[in-house]
């Protein structure tokens, strides 16, 4: 791909992003309230997305050896406990990631 091809791709992606972010304001802007279904979904979707990410992260567990599931189990428990204790998403995610990488590269080689 050439430089102009990259530029065109970036401009198209930017236009789509701006359009997607503007659609709710165009549809429900002003004094019109969003439908009850949209309001209900907006309260449920963050939890659904987080559960999908958990399933995605744990989908390849292998119980044939300790290295196949123990690091994931330790880090999942760590993330949950840290989040319940500190209520800080960034702290929970970064700590879980760092501990997982240390376990996989140094302990469960």
C-alpha positions in Angstrom: 0.0 0.0 0.0 1.3 3.5 -0.8 1.3 6.6 1.4 -1.8 7.9 -0.3 -3.6 4.5 0.4 -2.7 4.8 4.1 -4.0 8.3 4.2 -7.3 7.4 2.5 -7.7 4.5 4.9 -7.1 6.7 7.9 -9.6 9.3 6.6 -12.2 6.7 6.1 -11.7 5.2 9.5 -11.9 8.7 11.1 -15.1 9.5 9.2 -16.7 6.3 10.3 -15.7 6.8 13.9 -17.0 10.4 13.9 -20.3 9.2 12.3 -20.8 6.4 14.8 -20.2 8.8 17.7 -22.6 11.4 16.2 -25.5 9.0 15.4 -26.9 9.0 19.0 -26.9 12.8 19.2 -28.6 13.0 15.8 -31.2 10.5 16.7 -31.9 11.5 20.3 -30.5 15.0 20.5 -32.5 17.9 21.9 -35.4 17.2 24.1 -36.2 13.7 22.8 -35.4 10.9 25.2 -34.0 7.6 24.1 -36.4 4.7 24.1 -36.6 2.6 27.2 -34.9 -0.4 25.5 -31.8 1.8 24.7 -31.7 3.1 28.3 -32.0 -0.5 29.7 -29.3 -1.8 27.3 -26.9 1.0 28.3 -27.1 -0.2 31.9 -26.5 -3.9 31.0 -23.9 -3.7 28.2 -20.8 -2.8 30.3 -21.3 -6.0 32.4 -21.9 -8.1 29.3 -18.8 -6.8 27.6 -16.7 -7.6 30.7 -18.1 -11.1 30.9 -17.3 -11.6 27.2 -13.7 -10.5 27.9 -13.4 -12.9 30.8 -14.7 -15.8 28.7 -12.3 -14.8 25.9 -9.3 -14.6 28.2 -10.1 -18.0 29.8 -11.2 -19.9 26.7 -8.0 -21.8 26.2 -7.5 -23.2 29.7 -5.9 -26.7 29.7 -6.3 -28.8 32.8 -3.7 -31.4 31.7 -0.9 -29.6 33.5 -0.6 -27.0 36.2 1.0 -24.5 33.7 -2.2 -24.7 31.7 -4.5 -23.2 34.3 -2.8 -22.1 37.5 -1.4 -18.8 36.3 -4.8 -17.8 34.9 -6.6 -18.9 38.1 -4.1 -17.0 40.3 -4.4 -13.8 38.2 -8.2 -14.0 37.9 -8.5 -14.2 41.7 -6.0 -11.4 42.1 -7.9 -9.1 39.7 -11.2 -9.8 41.4 -9.8 -9.3 44.9 -7.9 -6.1 44.0 -11.0 -4.7 42.4 -13.2 -5.5 45.3 -10.6 -4.0 47.7 -9.5 -0.8 45.8 -12.3 -0.3 43.2 -9.6 0.7 40.7 -9.9 -0.9 37.3 -6.5 0.2 36.1 -4.8 -1.2 39.2 -6.6 -4.5 38.9 -5.9 -5.0 35.2 -2.2 -3.9 35.3 -1.5 -6.0 38.4 -3.2 -9.0 36.9 -1.3 -8.6 33.6 2.1 -8.1 35.3 1.7 -11.0 37.7 0.5 -13.3 34.8 3.5 -12.4 32.7 5.9 -13.0 35.6 4.2 -16.4 36.4 4.2 -17.5 32.8 7.8 -16.5 32.0 9.5 -17.2 35.3 7.5 -19.8 37.3 5.6 -21.9 34.9 8.2 -22.2 32.1 
